[in-house]
Amino acid sequence: MTRDFSIETGCSPISRREWLAFVGTFPWLASGCGYMVGNAYSPQITSVNVPIFRNDTFRRGIEYQLTEAVQREIRTRTPFKLVDGDEAQTRLSGRIVEIRKDVLGETTWDDPRELQFSLMVHVTWEDLRSGEVLAREQAPLETGSTALSSQAEFAPEVGQSLATATADSTSRLAKRIVNMMETPW
């Protein structure tokens, strides 16, 4: 007993054989939106140096957390090798320009119930062989620039803390920074 396979196209159902022939002719249709066949990173680049991010704020220690999170993302998601200084082909450098902790909601006694931790950075990825800037993202401090920031909400009443919000925010921001290193379409 064979099952009849059909796909509703809006006009009339097509058979499985017709569908496979169609997809075989136009394979890019089956790939979906936003997906890419092959490596998402440049094959000409094999190594990257990530120095400790500069911190222009008064909150100390976050530069180490963010640098470590970015290095972890590079190790796990990219083919790039992390190397020191002169051995690297590229350098990913960053500067923390703003850290904010805002109250989103209060109790009737004006105690903070929900807060938001925001982290904004300027990031530059440059090719050390040619001096070319491969990618640059900036917080919205200059006209025409793109925001590279991350927010995390936390509620002290339910046991969440600034430390967990900081870890969550640096992790999200590290992912966005490594996404910036992908080869543009």
Buried (B, 14 or more C-beta within 10 A) or exposed (E): EEEEEEEEEEEEEBEEEBBEEBEEEEEEEEEEEEEEEEEBBBEEBBBBBBEEBBBEBEBEEBBEBBBBBBBBBBEEBBEBBBBEEEEBBBBBBBBBBBBEBEEEEEEEEEEBBBBBBBBBBBBBBBBBEEEEEBBBBBBEEEEEEEEBBBBBBBBEEEEBEBEEBBBBBBBBBBBBBBEBBBBEE
